[in-house]
Amino acid sequence: MTKLKLGPIADDKPVKVILELPASVHRDLLTYAELLGRTTAQPIPDPSKLIVPMIQKFMSSDRAFAKARRDHPRSGVPSPERSG
């Protein structure tokens, strides 16, 4: 079985996102949602719900971004490492 980077998607408060995707990216998102639904036994009724976890996963695995955020934190916005 394929090991995907995303796991089950938390049922969270909906967020409205307006975004244009290239058709090929949309097709890939639909395919990813189908595969994730099969591997987690949790159907993904709205593939757009994958966009936020994908972006979060990407940013959390980007070492250059993490270093830059540590070295140059935005004022007033705590980084996850420093919060609560």
PDB file of N, CA, C and O in Angstrom:
ATOM      1  N   MET A   1       0.829  -1.175   0.000  1.00  0.00           N
ATOM      2  CA  MET A   1       0.000   0.000   0.000  1.00  0.00           C
ATOM      3  C   MET A   1       0.881   1.249   0.000  1.00  0.00           C
ATOM      4  O   MET A   1       1.967   1.253   0.581  1.00  0.00           O
ATOM      5  N   THR A   2       0.411   2.286  -0.645  1.00  0.00           N
ATOM      6  CA  THR A   2       1.150   3.536  -0.757  1.00  0.00           C
ATOM      7  C   THR A   2       1.158   4.282   0.567  1.00  0.00           C
ATOM      8  O   THR A   2       0.130   4.363   1.240  1.00  0.00           O
ATOM      9  N   LYS A   3       2.312   4.830   0.950  1.00  0.00           N
ATOM     10  CA  LYS A   3       2.437   5.629   2.162  1.00  0.00           C
ATOM     11  C   LYS A   3       2.349   7.098   1.769  1.00  0.00           C
ATOM     12  O   LYS A   3       3.308   7.665   1.245  1.00  0.00           O
ATOM     13  N   LEU A   4       1.189   7.715   2.025  1.00  0.00           N
ATOM     14  CA  LEU A   4       0.988   9.119   1.690  1.00  0.00           C
ATOM     15  C   LEU A   4       1.486  10.010   2.821  1.00  0.00           C
ATOM     16  O   LEU A   4       1.549   9.575   3.971  1.00  0.00           O
ATOM     17  N   LYS A   5       1.835  11.238   2.508  1.00  0.00           N
ATOM     18  CA  LYS A   5       2.326  12.165   3.519  1.00  0.00           C
ATOM     19  C   LYS A   5       1.209  12.664   4.421  1.00  0.00           C
ATOM     20  O   LYS A   5       1.466  13.022   5.570  1.00  0.00           O
ATOM     21  N   LEU A   6      -0.017  12.696   3.934  1.00  0.00           N
ATOM     22  CA  LEU A   6      -1.140  13.152   4.750  1.00  0.00           C
ATOM     23  C   LEU A   6      -1.837  11.970   5.386  1.00  0.00           C
ATOM     24  O   LEU A   6      -1.898  10.882   4.813  1.00  0.00           O
ATOM     25  N   GLY A   7      -2.360  12.195   6.571  1.00  0.00           N
ATOM     26  CA  GLY A   7      -3.165  11.198   7.262  1.00  0.00           C
ATOM     27  C   GLY A   7      -4.610  11.653   7.263  1.00  0.00           C
ATOM     28  O   GLY A   7      -4.996  12.481   6.437  1.00  0.00           O
ATOM     29  N   PRO A   8      -5.417  11.130   8.173  1.00  0.00           N
ATOM     30  CA  PRO A   8      -6.817  11.542   8.239  1.00  0.00           C
ATOM     31  C   PRO A   8      -6.930  13.057   8.438  1.00  0.00           C
ATOM     32  O   PRO A   8      -6.133  13.669   9.150  1.00  0.00           O
ATOM     33  N   ILE A   9      -7.926  13.634   7.801  1.00  0.00           N
ATOM     34  CA  ILE A   9      -8.140  15.074   7.860  1.00  0.00           C
ATOM     35  C   ILE A   9      -9.098  15.377   9.007  1.00  0.00           C
ATOM     36  O   ILE A   9     -10.187  14.807   9.085  1.00  0.00           O
ATOM     37  N   ALA A  10      -8.689  16.272   9.890  1.00  0.00           N
ATOM     38  CA  ALA A  10      -9.527  16.647  11.030  1.00  0.00           C
ATOM     39  C   ALA A  10     -10.774  17.365  10.538  1.00  0.00           C
ATOM     40  O   ALA A  10     -10.723  18.171   9.609  1.00  0.00           O
ATOM     41  N   ASP A  11     -11.891  17.059  11.178  1.00  0.00           N
ATOM     42  CA  ASP A  11     -13.136  17.740  10.859  1.00  0.00           C
ATOM     43  C   ASP A  11     -13.090  19.083  11.575  1.00  0.00           C
ATOM     44  O   ASP A  11     -13.398  19.176  12.763  1.00  0.00           O
ATOM     45  N   ASP A  12     -12.706  20.105  10.849  1.00  0.00           N
ATOM     46  CA  ASP A  12     -12.457  21.416  11.431  1.00  0.00           C
ATOM     47  C   ASP A  12     -13.471  22.413  10.885  1.00  0.00           C
ATOM     48  O   ASP A  12     -14.194  22.125   9.931  1.00  0.00           O
ATOM     49  N   LYS A  13     -13.511  23.566  11.492  1.00  0.00           N
ATOM     50  CA  LYS A  13     -14.397  24.630  11.033  1.00  0.00           C
ATOM     51  C   LYS A  13     -14.059  24.957   9.580  1.00  0.00           C
ATOM     52  O   LYS A  13     -12.894  25.181   9.252  1.00  0.00           O
ATOM     53  N   PRO A  14     -15.056  24.984   8.715  1.00  0.00           N
ATOM     54  CA  PRO A  14     -14.800  25.257   7.297  1.00  0.00           C
ATOM     55  C   PRO A  14     -14.219  26.656   7.088  1.00  0.00           C
ATOM     56  O   PRO A  14     -14.552  27.604   7.798  1.00  0.00           O
ATOM     57  N   VAL A  15     -13.356  26.749   6.107  1.00  0.00           N
ATOM     58  CA  VAL A  15     -12.754  28.016   5.715  1.00  0.00           C
ATOM     59  C   VAL A  15     -12.998  28.182   4.223  1.00  0.00           C
ATOM     60  O   VAL A  15     -12.726  27.274   3.437  1.00  0.00           O
ATOM     61  N   LYS A  16     -13.503  29.322   3.845  1.00  0.00           N
ATOM     62  CA  LYS A  16     -13.762  29.565   2.432  1.00  0.00           C
ATOM     63  C   LYS A  16     -12.471  29.993   1.751  1.00  0.00           C
ATOM     64  O   LYS A  16     -11.811  30.940   2.179  1.00  0.00           O
ATOM     65  N   VAL A  17     -12.124  29.283   0.687  1.00  0.00           N
ATOM     66  CA  VAL A  17     -10.921  29.581  -0.078  1.00  0.00           C
ATOM     67  C   VAL A  17     -11.326  29.737  -1.534  1.00  0.00           C
ATOM     68  O   VAL A  17     -12.013  28.885  -2.098  1.00  0.00           O
ATOM     69  N   ILE A  18     -10.893  30.825  -2.126  1.00  0.00           N
ATOM     70  CA  ILE A  18     -11.115  31.023  -3.555  1.00  0.00           C
ATOM     71  C   ILE A  18      -9.756  30.914  -4.212  1.00  0.00           C
ATOM     72  O   ILE A  18      -8.853  31.708  -3.947  1.00  0.00           O
ATOM     73  N   LEU A  19      -9.624  29.920  -5.073  1.00  0.00           N
ATOM     74  CA  LEU A  19      -8.333  29.597  -5.647  1.00  0.00           C
ATOM     75  C   LEU A  19      -8.533  29.004  -7.033  1.00  0.00           C
ATOM     76  O   LEU A  19      -9.407  28.162  -7.236  1.00  0.00           O
ATOM     77  N   GLU A  20      -7.730  29.442  -7.972  1.00  0.00           N
ATOM     78  CA  GLU A  20      -7.741  28.833  -9.293  1.00  0.00           C
ATOM     79  C   GLU A  20      -6.577  27.864  -9.389  1.00  0.00           C
ATOM     80  O   GLU A  20      -5.432  28.216  -9.107  1.00  0.00           O
ATOM     81  N   LEU A  21      -6.884  26.644  -9.788  1.00  0.00           N
ATOM     82  CA  LEU A  21      -5.861  25.618  -9.960  1.00  0.00           C
ATOM     83  C   LEU A  21      -5.766  25.246 -11.431  1.00  0.00           C
ATOM     84  O   LEU A  21      -6.777  25.227 -12.133  1.00  0.00           O
ATOM     85  N   PRO A  22      -4.571  24.955 -11.900  1.00  0.00           N
ATOM     86  CA  PRO A  22      -4.471  24.378 -13.244  1.00  0.00           C
ATOM     87  C   PRO A  22      -5.234  23.049 -13.267  1.00  0.00           C
ATOM     88  O   PRO A  22      -5.301  22.341 -12.262  1.00  0.00           O
ATOM     89  N   ALA A  23      -5.798  22.730 -14.415  1.00  0.00           N
ATOM     90  CA  ALA A  23      -6.594  21.503 -14.525  1.00  0.00           C
ATOM     91  C   ALA A  23      -5.801  20.274 -14.093  1.00  0.00           C
ATOM     92  O   ALA A  23      -6.353  19.375 -13.459  1.00  0.00           O
ATOM     93  N   SER A  24      -4.514  20.226 -14.429  1.00  0.00           N
ATOM     94  CA  SER A  24      -3.704  19.055 -14.069  1.00  0.00           C
ATOM     95  C   SER A  24      -3.545  18.948 -12.545  1.00  0.00           C
ATOM     96  O   SER A  24      -3.544  17.841 -12.006  1.00  0.00           O
ATOM     97  N   VAL A  25      -3.414  20.071 -11.855  1.00  0.00           N
ATOM     98  CA  VAL A  25      -3.298  20.051 -10.393  1.00  0.00           C
ATOM     99  C   VAL A  25      -4.623  19.612  -9.779  1.00  0.00           C
ATOM    100  O   VAL A  25      -4.641  18.864  -8.801  1.00  0.00           O
ATOM    101  N   HIS A  26      -5.728  20.075 -10.352  1.00  0.00           N
ATOM    102  CA  HIS A  26      -7.047  19.664  -9.848  1.00  0.00           C
ATOM    103  C   HIS A  26      -7.238  18.164 -10.008  1.00  0.00           C
ATOM    104  O   HIS A  26      -7.723  17.497  -9.095  1.00  0.00           O
ATOM    105  N   ARG A  27      -6.862  17.635 -11.154  1.00  0.00           N
ATOM    106  CA  ARG A  27      -6.964  16.184 -11.359  1.00  0.00           C
ATOM    107  C   ARG A  27      -6.104  15.438 -10.347  1.00  0.00           C
ATOM    108  O   ARG A  27      -6.537  14.429  -9.788  1.00  0.00           O
ATOM    109  N   ASP A  28      -4.892  15.924 -10.107  1.00  0.00           N
ATOM    110  CA  ASP A  28      -4.022  15.285  -9.116  1.00  0.00           C
ATOM    111  C   ASP A  28      -4.622  15.370  -7.712  1.00  0.00           C
ATOM    112  O   ASP A  28      -4.509  14.423  -6.933  1.00  0.00           O
ATOM    113  N   LEU A  29      -5.253  16.485  -7.387  1.00  0.00           N
ATOM    114  CA  LEU A  29      -5.892  16.644  -6.080  1.00  0.00           C
ATOM    115  C   LEU A  29      -7.042  15.642  -5.929  1.00  0.00           C
ATOM    116  O   LEU A  29      -7.206  15.043  -4.866  1.00  0.00           O
ATOM    117  N   LEU A  30      -7.827  15.462  -6.977  1.00  0.00           N
ATOM    118  CA  LEU A  30      -8.910  14.479  -6.941  1.00  0.00           C
ATOM    119  C   LEU A  30      -8.353  13.069  -6.747  1.00  0.00           C
ATOM    120  O   LEU A  30      -8.885  12.287  -5.960  1.00  0.00           O
ATOM    121  N   THR A  31      -7.282  12.753  -7.469  1.00  0.00           N
ATOM    122  CA  THR A  31      -6.664  11.439  -7.347  1.00  0.00           C
ATOM    123  C   THR A  31      -6.095  11.245  -5.946  1.00  0.00           C
ATOM    124  O   THR A  31      -6.260  10.178  -5.353  1.00  0.00           O
ATOM    125  N   TYR A  32      -5.427  12.264  -5.413  1.00  0.00           N
ATOM    126  CA  TYR A  32      -4.859  12.168  -4.061  1.00  0.00           C
ATOM    127  C   TYR A  32      -5.978  11.935  -3.054  1.00  0.00           C
ATOM    128  O   TYR A  32      -5.840  11.100  -2.159  1.00  0.00           O
ATOM    129  N   ALA A  33      -7.085  12.662  -3.189  1.00  0.00           N
ATOM    130  CA  ALA A  33      -8.215  12.497  -2.268  1.00  0.00           C
ATOM    131  C   ALA A  33      -8.763  11.077  -2.334  1.00  0.00           C
ATOM    132  O   ALA A  33      -9.099  10.487  -1.307  1.00  0.00           O
ATOM    133  N   GLU A  34      -8.853  10.537  -3.530  1.00  0.00           N
ATOM    134  CA  GLU A  34      -9.339   9.163  -3.687  1.00  0.00           C
ATOM    135  C   GLU A  34      -8.388   8.171  -3.016  1.00  0.00           C
ATOM    136  O   GLU A  34      -8.829   7.275  -2.296  1.00  0.00           O
ATOM    137  N   LEU A  35      -7.088   8.329  -3.251  1.00  0.00           N
ATOM    138  CA  LEU A  35      -6.103   7.427  -2.645  1.00  0.00           C
ATOM    139  C   LEU A  35      -6.086   7.564  -1.126  1.00  0.00           C
ATOM    140  O   LEU A  35      -6.012   6.565  -0.410  1.00  0.00           O
ATOM    141  N   LEU A  36      -6.153   8.796  -0.636  1.00  0.00           N
ATOM    142  CA  LEU A  36      -6.162   9.016   0.804  1.00  0.00           C
ATOM    143  C   LEU A  36      -7.409   8.411   1.435  1.00  0.00           C
ATOM    144  O   LEU A  36      -7.340   7.818   2.512  1.00  0.00           O
ATOM    145  N   GLY A  37      -8.530   8.558   0.775  1.00  0.00           N
ATOM    146  CA  GLY A  37      -9.763   7.958   1.274  1.00  0.00           C
ATOM    147  C   GLY A  37      -9.660   6.447   1.381  1.00  0.00           C
ATOM    148  O   GLY A  37     -10.164   5.847   2.331  1.00  0.00           O
ATOM    149  N   ARG A  38      -9.003   5.836   0.403  1.00  0.00           N
ATOM    150  CA  ARG A  38      -8.818   4.380   0.440  1.00  0.00           C
ATOM    151  C   ARG A  38      -7.879   3.962   1.564  1.00  0.00           C
ATOM    152  O   ARG A  38      -8.145   2.981   2.259  1.00  0.00           O
ATOM    153  N   THR A  39      -6.788   4.693   1.751  1.00  0.00           N
ATOM    154  CA  THR A  39      -5.786   4.278   2.739  1.00  0.00           C
ATOM    155  C   THR A  39      -6.211   4.571   4.171  1.00  0.00           C
ATOM    156  O   THR A  39      -5.759   3.899   5.098  1.00  0.00           O
ATOM    157  N   THR A  40      -7.075   5.566   4.367  1.00  0.00           N
ATOM    158  CA  THR A  40      -7.508   5.913   5.726  1.00  0.00           C
ATOM    159  C   THR A  40      -8.900   5.390   6.043  1.00  0.00           C
ATOM    160  O   THR A  40      -9.365   5.517   7.176  1.00  0.00           O
ATOM    161  N   ALA A  41      -9.564   4.808   5.065  1.00  0.00           N
ATOM    162  CA  ALA A  41     -10.960   4.357   5.206  1.00  0.00           C
ATOM    163  C   ALA A  41     -11.854   5.522   5.650  1.00  0.00           C
ATOM    164  O   ALA A  41     -12.853   5.332   6.343  1.00  0.00           O
ATOM    165  N   GLN A  42     -11.469   6.714   5.236  1.00  0.00           N
ATOM    166  CA  GLN A  42     -12.226   7.929   5.534  1.00  0.00           C
ATOM    167  C   GLN A  42     -12.415   8.662   4.208  1.00  0.00           C
ATOM    168  O   GLN A  42     -11.500   9.344   3.746  1.00  0.00           O
ATOM    169  N   PRO A  43     -13.590   8.529   3.590  1.00  0.00           N
ATOM    170  CA  PRO A  43     -13.788   9.185   2.297  1.00  0.00           C
ATOM    171  C   PRO A  43     -13.580  10.697   2.408  1.00  0.00           C
ATOM    172  O   PRO A  43     -13.924  11.309   3.420  1.00  0.00           O
ATOM    173  N   ILE A  44     -13.023  11.281   1.370  1.00  0.00           N
ATOM    174  CA  ILE A  44     -12.801  12.720   1.319  1.00  0.00           C
ATOM    175  C   ILE A  44     -13.878  13.302   0.396  1.00  0.00           C
ATOM    176  O   ILE A  44     -13.724  13.287  -0.825  1.00  0.00           O
ATOM    177  N   PRO A  45     -14.972  13.817   0.983  1.00  0.00           N
ATOM    178  CA  PRO A  45     -16.070  14.303   0.138  1.00  0.00           C
ATOM    179  C   PRO A  45     -15.714  15.578  -0.628  1.00  0.00           C
ATOM    180  O   PRO A  45     -16.262  15.828  -1.702  1.00  0.00           O
ATOM    181  N   ASP A  46     -14.804  16.381  -0.084  1.00  0.00           N
ATOM    182  CA  ASP A  46     -14.428  17.634  -0.731  1.00  0.00           C
ATOM    183  C   ASP A  46     -12.905  17.705  -0.813  1.00  0.00           C
ATOM    184  O   ASP A  46     -12.254  18.060   0.169  1.00  0.00           O
ATOM    185  N   PRO A  47     -12.325  17.371  -1.978  1.00  0.00           N
ATOM    186  CA  PRO A  47     -10.874  17.364  -2.112  1.00  0.00           C
ATOM    187  C   PRO A  47     -10.215  18.700  -1.783  1.00  0.00           C
ATOM    188  O   PRO A  47      -9.030  18.729  -1.452  1.00  0.00           O
ATOM    189  N   SER A  48     -10.951  19.805  -1.866  1.00  0.00           N
ATOM    190  CA  SER A  48     -10.344  21.094  -1.527  1.00  0.00           C
ATOM    191  C   SER A  48      -9.945  21.157  -0.055  1.00  0.00           C
ATOM    192  O   SER A  48      -9.125  21.991   0.329  1.00  0.00           O
ATOM    193  N   LYS A  49     -10.521  20.279   0.771  1.00  0.00           N
ATOM    194  CA  LYS A  49     -10.151  20.216   2.189  1.00  0.00           C
ATOM    195  C   LYS A  49      -8.713  19.727   2.375  1.00  0.00           C
ATOM    196  O   LYS A  49      -8.153  19.858   3.464  1.00  0.00           O
ATOM    197  N   LEU A  50      -8.118  19.171   1.333  1.00  0.00           N
ATOM    198  CA  LEU A  50      -6.736  18.692   1.411  1.00  0.00           C
ATOM    199  C   LEU A  50      -5.717  19.814   1.243  1.00  0.00           C
ATOM    200  O   LEU A  50      -4.558  19.658   1.627  1.00  0.00           O
ATOM    201  N   ILE A  51      -6.133  20.935   0.677  1.00  0.00           N
ATOM    202  CA  ILE A  51      -5.189  21.995   0.339  1.00  0.00           C
ATOM    203  C   ILE A  51      -4.476  22.528   1.584  1.00  0.00           C
ATOM    204  O   ILE A  51      -3.252  22.657   1.579  1.00  0.00           O
ATOM    205  N   VAL A  52      -5.217  22.835   2.640  1.00  0.00           N
ATOM    206  CA  VAL A  52      -4.591  23.386   3.845  1.00  0.00           C
ATOM    207  C   VAL A  52      -3.628  22.387   4.490  1.00  0.00           C
ATOM    208  O   VAL A  52      -2.494  22.761   4.788  1.00  0.00           O
ATOM    209  N   PRO A  53      -4.033  21.125   4.718  1.00  0.00           N
ATOM    210  CA  PRO A  53      -3.060  20.184   5.295  1.00  0.00           C
ATOM    211  C   PRO A  53      -1.832  19.985   4.408  1.00  0.00           C
ATOM    212  O   PRO A  53      -0.729  19.780   4.914  1.00  0.00           O
ATOM    213  N   MET A  54      -2.017  20.043   3.089  1.00  0.00           N
ATOM    214  CA  MET A  54      -0.873  19.897   2.185  1.00  0.00           C
ATOM    215  C   MET A  54       0.085  21.075   2.336  1.00  0.00           C
ATOM    216  O   MET A  54       1.302  20.892   2.377  1.00  0.00           O
ATOM    217  N   ILE A  55      -0.462  22.272   2.419  1.00  0.00           N
ATOM    218  CA  ILE A  55       0.381  23.451   2.596  1.00  0.00           C
ATOM    219  C   ILE A  55       1.075  23.400   3.953  1.00  0.00           C
ATOM    220  O   ILE A  55       2.260  23.715   4.058  1.00  0.00           O
ATOM    221  N   GLN A  56       0.340  23.003   4.990  1.00  0.00           N
ATOM    222  CA  GLN A  56       0.942  22.890   6.324  1.00  0.00           C
ATOM    223  C   GLN A  56       2.082  21.874   6.318  1.00  0.00           C
ATOM    224  O   GLN A  56       3.153  22.128   6.869  1.00  0.00           O
ATOM    225  N   LYS A  57       1.843  20.729   5.693  1.00  0.00           N
ATOM    226  CA  LYS A  57       2.865  19.680   5.635  1.00  0.00           C
ATOM    227  C   LYS A  57       4.095  20.170   4.873  1.00  0.00           C
ATOM    228  O   LYS A  57       5.232  19.926   5.278  1.00  0.00           O
ATOM    229  N   PHE A  58       3.848  20.860   3.771  1.00  0.00           N
ATOM    230  CA  PHE A  58       4.946  21.394   2.980  1.00  0.00           C
ATOM    231  C   PHE A  58       5.774  22.381   3.802  1.00  0.00           C
ATOM    232  O   PHE A  58       7.000  22.283   3.835  1.00  0.00           O
ATOM    233  N   MET A  59       5.118  23.321   4.458  1.00  0.00           N
ATOM    234  CA  MET A  59       5.839  24.339   5.224  1.00  0.00           C
ATOM    235  C   MET A  59       6.562  23.735   6.427  1.00  0.00           C
ATOM    236  O   MET A  59       7.665  24.161   6.768  1.00  0.00           O
ATOM    237  N   SER A  60       5.946  22.750   7.064  1.00  0.00           N
ATOM    238  CA  SER A  60       6.593  22.145   8.233  1.00  0.00           C
ATOM    239  C   SER A  60       7.804  21.301   7.846  1.00  0.00           C
ATOM    240  O   SER A  60       8.667  21.045   8.686  1.00  0.00           O
ATOM    241  N   SER A  61       7.880  20.874   6.610  1.00  0.00           N
ATOM    242  CA  SER A  61       9.015  20.056   6.181  1.00  0.00           C
ATOM    243  C   SER A  61      10.071  20.863   5.430  1.00  0.00           C
ATOM    244  O   SER A  61      11.078  20.307   4.992  1.00  0.00           O
ATOM    245  N   ASP A  62       9.850  22.164   5.278  1.00  0.00           N
ATOM    246  CA  ASP A  62      10.787  23.028   4.563  1.00  0.00           C
ATOM    247  C   ASP A  62      11.796  23.594   5.567  1.00  0.00           C
ATOM    248  O   ASP A  62      11.495  24.539   6.297  1.00  0.00           O
ATOM    249  N   ARG A  63      12.982  23.012   5.593  1.00  0.00           N
ATOM    250  CA  ARG A  63      13.995  23.412   6.578  1.00  0.00           C
ATOM    251  C   ARG A  63      14.430  24.868   6.412  1.00  0.00           C
ATOM    252  O   ARG A  63      14.664  25.564   7.401  1.00  0.00           O
ATOM    253  N   ALA A  64      14.536  25.323   5.179  1.00  0.00           N
ATOM    254  CA  ALA A  64      14.937  26.713   4.944  1.00  0.00           C
ATOM    255  C   ALA A  64      13.887  27.672   5.495  1.00  0.00           C
ATOM    256  O   ALA A  64      14.224  28.710   6.065  1.00  0.00           O
ATOM    257  N   PHE A  65      12.610  27.320   5.321  1.00  0.00           N
ATOM    258  CA  PHE A  65      11.539  28.154   5.857  1.00  0.00           C
ATOM    259  C   PHE A  65      11.587  28.182   7.381  1.00  0.00           C
ATOM    260  O   PHE A  65      11.446  29.244   7.986  1.00  0.00           O
ATOM    261  N   ALA A  66      11.783  27.027   8.004  1.00  0.00           N
ATOM    262  CA  ALA A  66      11.841  26.952   9.465  1.00  0.00           C
ATOM    263  C   ALA A  66      13.005  27.791  10.000  1.00  0.00           C
ATOM    264  O   ALA A  66      12.855  28.507  10.990  1.00  0.00           O
ATOM    265  N   LYS A  67      14.159  27.700   9.344  1.00  0.00           N
ATOM    266  CA  LYS A  67      15.316  28.479   9.774  1.00  0.00           C
ATOM    267  C   LYS A  67      15.046  29.967   9.600  1.00  0.00           C
ATOM    268  O   LYS A  67      15.331  30.756  10.501  1.00  0.00           O
ATOM    269  N   ALA A  68      14.507  30.354   8.469  1.00  0.00           N
ATOM    270  CA  ALA A  68      14.225  31.768   8.220  1.00  0.00           C
ATOM    271  C   ALA A  68      13.206  32.298   9.223  1.00  0.00           C
ATOM    272  O   ALA A  68      13.320  33.434   9.682  1.00  0.00           O
ATOM    273  N   ARG A  69      12.223  31.491   9.560  1.00  0.00           N
ATOM    274  CA  ARG A  69      11.206  31.917  10.525  1.00  0.00           C
ATOM    275  C   ARG A  69      11.818  32.076  11.913  1.00  0.00           C
ATOM    276  O   ARG A  69      11.459  32.998  12.646  1.00  0.00           O
ATOM    277  N   ARG A  70      12.737  31.187  12.280  1.00  0.00           N
ATOM    278  CA  ARG A  70      13.424  31.312  13.578  1.00  0.00           C
ATOM    279  C   ARG A  70      14.325  32.542  13.595  1.00  0.00           C
ATOM    280  O   ARG A  70      14.366  33.275  14.583  1.00  0.00           O
ATOM    281  N   ASP A  71      15.049  32.764  12.495  1.00  0.00           N
ATOM    282  CA  ASP A  71      16.005  33.862  12.431  1.00  0.00           C
ATOM    283  C   ASP A  71      15.343  35.229  12.284  1.00  0.00           C
ATOM    284  O   ASP A  71      15.885  36.240  12.731  1.00  0.00           O
ATOM    285  N   HIS A  72      14.182  35.254  11.662  1.00  0.00           N
ATOM    286  CA  HIS A  72      13.498  36.520  11.388  1.00  0.00           C
ATOM    287  C   HIS A  72      12.009  36.402  11.702  1.00  0.00           C
ATOM    288  O   HIS A  72      11.182  36.490  10.795  1.00  0.00           O
ATOM    289  N   PRO A  73      11.656  36.205  12.966  1.00  0.00           N
ATOM    290  CA  PRO A  73      10.234  36.070  13.303  1.00  0.00           C
ATOM    291  C   PRO A  73       9.484  37.368  13.027  1.00  0.00           C
ATOM    292  O   PRO A  73      10.007  38.464  13.231  1.00  0.00           O
ATOM    293  N   ARG A  74       8.270  37.224  12.568  1.00  0.00           N
ATOM    294  CA  ARG A  74       7.412  38.394  12.352  1.00  0.00           C
ATOM    295  C   ARG A  74       6.950  38.891  13.702  1.00  0.00           C
ATOM    296  O   ARG A  74       6.568  38.092  14.558  1.00  0.00           O
ATOM    297  N   SER A  75       6.978  40.180  13.907  1.00  0.00           N
ATOM    298  CA  SER A  75       6.557  40.733  15.183  1.00  0.00           C
ATOM    299  C   SER A  75       5.070  40.485  15.379  1.00  0.00           C
ATOM    300  O   SER A  75       4.267  40.670  14.465  1.00  0.00           O
ATOM    301  N   GLY A  76       4.719  40.062  16.588  1.00  0.00           N
ATOM    302  CA  GLY A  76       3.311  39.861  16.919  1.00  0.00           C
ATOM    303  C   GLY A  76       2.729  38.523  16.487  1.00  0.00           C
ATOM    304  O   GLY A  76       1.597  38.202  16.848  1.00  0.00           O
ATOM    305  N   VAL A  77       3.482  37.734  15.720  1.00  0.00           N
ATOM    306  CA  VAL A  77       2.990  36.434  15.269  1.00  0.00           C
ATOM    307  C   VAL A  77       3.918  35.366  15.812  1.00  0.00           C
ATOM    308  O   VAL A  77       4.998  35.153  15.260  1.00  0.00           O
ATOM    309  N   PRO A  78       3.515  34.675  16.901  1.00  0.00           N
ATOM    310  CA  PRO A  78       4.411  33.664  17.470  1.00  0.00           C
ATOM    311  C   PRO A  78       4.566  32.474  16.552  1.00  0.00           C
ATOM    312  O   PRO A  78       3.604  32.038  15.920  1.00  0.00           O
ATOM    313  N   SER A  79       5.769  31.951  16.478  1.00  0.00           N
ATOM    314  CA  SER A  79       5.983  30.739  15.704  1.00  0.00           C
ATOM    315  C   SER A  79       5.457  29.558  16.502  1.00  0.00           C
ATOM    316  O   SER A  79       5.358  29.652  17.725  1.00  0.00           O
ATOM    317  N   PRO A  80       5.115  28.443  15.852  1.00  0.00           N
ATOM    318  CA  PRO A  80       4.579  27.289  16.562  1.00  0.00           C
ATOM    319  C   PRO A  80       5.502  26.782  17.662  1.00  0.00           C
ATOM    320  O   PRO A  80       5.025  26.296  18.687  1.00  0.00           O
ATOM    321  N   GLU A  81       6.835  26.887  17.466  1.00  0.00           N
ATOM    322  CA  GLU A  81       7.767  26.395  18.475  1.00  0.00           C
ATOM    323  C   GLU A  81       7.685  27.227  19.749  1.00  0.00           C
ATOM    324  O   GLU A  81       7.940  26.722  20.842  1.00  0.00           O
ATOM    325  N   ARG A  82       7.332  28.490  19.611  1.00  0.00           N
ATOM    326  CA  ARG A  82       7.332  29.390  20.748  1.00  0.00           C
ATOM    327  C   ARG A  82       5.967  29.547  21.402  1.00  0.00           C
ATOM    328  O   ARG A  82       5.872  30.078  22.509  1.00  0.00           O
ATOM    329  N   SER A  83       4.912  29.094  20.738  1.00  0.00           N
ATOM    330  CA  SER A  83       3.575  29.263  21.303  1.00  0.00           C
ATOM    331  C   SER A  83       3.280  28.172  22.305  1.00  0.00           C
ATOM    332  O   SER A  83       3.850  27.082  22.263  1.00  0.00           O
ATOM    333  N   GLY A  84       2.351  28.504  23.228  1.00  0.00           N
ATOM    334  CA  GLY A  84       1.831  27.699  24.254  1.00  0.00           C
ATOM    335  C   GLY A  84       2.377  26.462  24.655  1.00  0.00           C
ATOM    336  O   GLY A  84       1.853  25.822  25.567  1.00  0.00           O
TER     337      GLY A  84
END
